[in-house]
């Protein structure tokens, strides 16, 4: 599974929706499932996981962690 995503595109945060998105692989979104803890797993047409959404990310304390990860990936 090759990944040609820009580093900035791997992890991003939508402050208006308070959703942290982690892109795992390239692919067209075909299906997604909502887990009972407000985490959404995204799948392509072959049922490969291509992304994860974490809702209420700021309430879970994940914004600082995501910023650190994004900074580390730039080095």
mmCIF file of the C-alpha atoms, coordinates in Angstrom:
data_MODEL
# 
_entry.id   MODEL 
# 
loop_
_atom_site.group_PDB 
_atom_site.id 
_atom_site.type_symbol 
_atom_site.label_atom_id 
_atom_site.label_alt_id 
_atom_site.label_comp_id 
_atom_site.label_asym_id 
_atom_site.label_entity_id 
_atom_site.label_seq_id 
_atom_site.pdbx_PDB_ins_code 
_atom_site.Cartn_x 
_atom_site.Cartn_y 
_atom_site.Cartn_z 
_atom_site.occupancy 
_atom_site.B_iso_or_equiv 
_atom_site.pdbx_formal_charge 
_atom_site.auth_seq_id 
_atom_site.auth_comp_id 
_atom_site.auth_asym_id 
_atom_site.auth_atom_id 
_atom_site.pdbx_PDB_model_num 
ATOM 1  C CA . UNK A 1 1  ? 0.000   0.000  0.000  1.00 0.00 ? 1  UNK A CA 1 
ATOM 2  C CA . UNK A 1 2  ? 1.978   2.998  -1.266 1.00 0.00 ? 2  UNK A CA 1 
ATOM 3  C CA . UNK A 1 3  ? 1.320   6.337  0.320  1.00 0.00 ? 3  UNK A CA 1 
ATOM 4  C CA . UNK A 1 4  ? 1.989   9.462  -1.711 1.00 0.00 ? 4  UNK A CA 1 
ATOM 5  C CA . UNK A 1 5  ? 0.221   11.912 0.569  1.00 0.00 ? 5  UNK A CA 1 
ATOM 6  C CA . UNK A 1 6  ? 1.813   15.228 1.468  1.00 0.00 ? 6  UNK A CA 1 
ATOM 7  C CA . UNK A 1 7  ? 2.875   15.286 5.094  1.00 0.00 ? 7  UNK A CA 1 
ATOM 8  C CA . UNK A 1 8  ? 0.451   18.121 5.778  1.00 0.00 ? 8  UNK A CA 1 
ATOM 9  C CA . UNK A 1 9  ? -2.411  15.981 4.463  1.00 0.00 ? 9  UNK A CA 1 
ATOM 10 C CA . UNK A 1 10 ? -1.861  13.016 6.788  1.00 0.00 ? 10 UNK A CA 1 
ATOM 11 C CA . UNK A 1 11 ? -3.171  14.666 9.961  1.00 0.00 ? 11 UNK A CA 1 
ATOM 12 C CA . UNK A 1 12 ? -5.475  17.642 10.088 1.00 0.00 ? 12 UNK A CA 1 
ATOM 13 C CA . UNK A 1 13 ? -7.981  19.202 12.429 1.00 0.00 ? 13 UNK A CA 1 
ATOM 14 C CA . UNK A 1 14 ? -11.287 20.887 11.669 1.00 0.00 ? 14 UNK A CA 1 
ATOM 15 C CA . UNK A 1 15 ? -11.833 23.275 14.602 1.00 0.00 ? 15 UNK A CA 1 
ATOM 16 C CA . UNK A 1 16 ? -15.388 24.158 13.574 1.00 0.00 ? 16 UNK A CA 1 
ATOM 17 C CA . UNK A 1 17 ? -16.498 20.516 13.681 1.00 0.00 ? 17 UNK A CA 1 
ATOM 18 C CA . UNK A 1 18 ? -13.910 19.532 16.347 1.00 0.00 ? 18 UNK A CA 1 
ATOM 19 C CA . UNK A 1 19 ? -12.846 16.538 14.256 1.00 0.00 ? 19 UNK A CA 1 
ATOM 20 C CA . UNK A 1 20 ? -9.318  15.200 13.976 1.00 0.00 ? 20 UNK A CA 1 
ATOM 21 C CA . UNK A 1 21 ? -8.674  13.345 10.723 1.00 0.00 ? 21 UNK A CA 1 
ATOM 22 C CA . UNK A 1 22 ? -5.861  10.875 10.185 1.00 0.00 ? 22 UNK A CA 1 
ATOM 23 C CA . UNK A 1 23 ? -5.375  9.802  6.592  1.00 0.00 ? 23 UNK A CA 1 
ATOM 24 C CA . UNK A 1 24 ? -3.869  6.328  6.412  1.00 0.00 ? 24 UNK A CA 1 
ATOM 25 C CA . UNK A 1 25 ? -3.835  5.690  2.674  1.00 0.00 ? 25 UNK A CA 1 
ATOM 26 C CA . UNK A 1 26 ? -4.921  7.203  -0.588 1.00 0.00 ? 26 UNK A CA 1 
ATOM 27 C CA . UNK A 1 27 ? -8.207  6.037  -1.974 1.00 0.00 ? 27 UNK A CA 1 
ATOM 28 C CA . UNK A 1 28 ? -11.744 7.033  -2.721 1.00 0.00 ? 28 UNK A CA 1 
ATOM 29 C CA . UNK A 1 29 ? -14.109 6.869  0.241  1.00 0.00 ? 29 UNK A CA 1 
ATOM 30 C CA . UNK A 1 30 ? -16.602 4.086  -0.344 1.00 0.00 ? 30 UNK A CA 1 
ATOM 31 C CA . UNK A 1 31 ? -17.947 3.294  3.124  1.00 0.00 ? 31 UNK A CA 1 
ATOM 32 C CA . UNK A 1 32 ? -17.498 4.257  6.736  1.00 0.00 ? 32 UNK A CA 1 
ATOM 33 C CA . UNK A 1 33 ? -18.546 2.920  10.095 1.00 0.00 ? 33 UNK A CA 1 
ATOM 34 C CA . UNK A 1 34 ? -19.217 4.855  13.261 1.00 0.00 ? 34 UNK A CA 1 
ATOM 35 C CA . UNK A 1 35 ? -17.886 3.164  16.356 1.00 0.00 ? 35 UNK A CA 1 
ATOM 36 C CA . UNK A 1 36 ? -19.751 3.743  19.602 1.00 0.00 ? 36 UNK A CA 1 
ATOM 37 C CA . UNK A 1 37 ? -17.019 6.071  20.895 1.00 0.00 ? 37 UNK A CA 1 
ATOM 38 C CA . UNK A 1 38 ? -17.423 8.725  18.156 1.00 0.00 ? 38 UNK A CA 1 
ATOM 39 C CA . UNK A 1 39 ? -14.647 7.377  15.974 1.00 0.00 ? 39 UNK A CA 1 
ATOM 40 C CA . UNK A 1 40 ? -15.319 6.869  12.282 1.00 0.00 ? 40 UNK A CA 1 
ATOM 41 C CA . UNK A 1 41 ? -13.333 4.352  10.236 1.00 0.00 ? 41 UNK A CA 1 
ATOM 42 C CA . UNK A 1 42 ? -13.251 5.094  6.494  1.00 0.00 ? 42 UNK A CA 1 
ATOM 43 C CA . UNK A 1 43 ? -12.891 2.378  3.832  1.00 0.00 ? 43 UNK A CA 1 
ATOM 44 C CA . UNK A 1 44 ? -12.185 2.303  0.123  1.00 0.00 ? 44 UNK A CA 1 
ATOM 45 C CA . UNK A 1 45 ? -14.047 0.067  -2.349 1.00 0.00 ? 45 UNK A CA 1 
ATOM 46 C CA . UNK A 1 46 ? -11.792 -2.883 -1.418 1.00 0.00 ? 46 UNK A CA 1 
ATOM 47 C CA . UNK A 1 47 ? -12.590 -2.457 2.296  1.00 0.00 ? 47 UNK A CA 1 
ATOM 48 C CA . UNK A 1 48 ? -9.080  -1.181 3.049  1.00 0.00 ? 48 UNK A CA 1 
ATOM 49 C CA . UNK A 1 49 ? -8.946  1.405  5.824  1.00 0.00 ? 49 UNK A CA 1 
ATOM 50 C CA . UNK A 1 50 ? -8.023  4.773  4.329  1.00 0.00 ? 50 UNK A CA 1 
ATOM 51 C CA . UNK A 1 51 ? -8.779  7.117  7.205  1.00 0.00 ? 51 UNK A CA 1 
ATOM 52 C CA . UNK A 1 52 ? -9.927  7.680  10.753 1.00 0.00 ? 52 UNK A CA 1 
ATOM 53 C CA . UNK A 1 53 ? -12.009 10.561 12.089 1.00 0.00 ? 53 UNK A CA 1 
ATOM 54 C CA . UNK A 1 54 ? -12.042 11.313 15.798 1.00 0.00 ? 54 UNK A CA 1 
ATOM 55 C CA . UNK A 1 55 ? -14.979 13.453 16.867 1.00 0.00 ? 55 UNK A CA 1 
ATOM 56 C CA . UNK A 1 56 ? -14.762 15.818 19.857 1.00 0.00 ? 56 UNK A CA 1 
ATOM 57 C CA . UNK A 1 57 ? -10.995 15.746 19.474 1.00 0.00 ? 57 UNK A CA 1 
ATOM 58 C CA . UNK A 1 58 ? -10.329 18.800 21.663 1.00 0.00 ? 58 UNK A CA 1 
ATOM 59 C CA . UNK A 1 59 ? -12.358 17.297 24.514 1.00 0.00 ? 59 UNK A CA 1 
ATOM 60 C CA . UNK A 1 60 ? -10.180 14.180 24.293 1.00 0.00 ? 60 UNK A CA 1 
ATOM 61 C CA . UNK A 1 61 ? -6.971  16.225 24.516 1.00 0.00 ? 61 UNK A CA 1 
ATOM 62 C CA . UNK A 1 62 ? -5.807  15.176 21.060 1.00 0.00 ? 62 UNK A CA 1 
ATOM 63 C CA . UNK A 1 63 ? -5.090  18.544 19.455 1.00 0.00 ? 63 UNK A CA 1 
ATOM 64 C CA . UNK A 1 64 ? -1.678  19.036 21.086 1.00 0.00 ? 64 UNK A CA 1 
ATOM 65 C CA . UNK A 1 65 ? -0.747  15.450 20.294 1.00 0.00 ? 65 UNK A CA 1 
ATOM 66 C CA . UNK A 1 66 ? -1.747  15.929 16.645 1.00 0.00 ? 66 UNK A CA 1 
ATOM 67 C CA . UNK A 1 67 ? 0.279   19.142 16.427 1.00 0.00 ? 67 UNK A CA 1 
ATOM 68 C CA . UNK A 1 68 ? 3.348   17.349 17.794 1.00 0.00 ? 68 UNK A CA 1 
ATOM 69 C CA . UNK A 1 69 ? 2.909   14.485 15.338 1.00 0.00 ? 69 UNK A CA 1 
ATOM 70 C CA . UNK A 1 70 ? 2.509   16.882 12.438 1.00 0.00 ? 70 UNK A CA 1 
ATOM 71 C CA . UNK A 1 71 ? 5.656   18.766 13.481 1.00 0.00 ? 71 UNK A CA 1 
ATOM 72 C CA . UNK A 1 72 ? 7.631   15.534 13.807 1.00 0.00 ? 72 UNK A CA 1 
ATOM 73 C CA . UNK A 1 73 ? 6.574   14.369 10.356 1.00 0.00 ? 73 UNK A CA 1 
ATOM 74 C CA . UNK A 1 74 ? 8.080   17.512 8.815  1.00 0.00 ? 74 UNK A CA 1 
ATOM 75 C CA . UNK A 1 75 ? 11.577  16.664 10.015 1.00 0.00 ? 75 UNK A CA 1 
# 
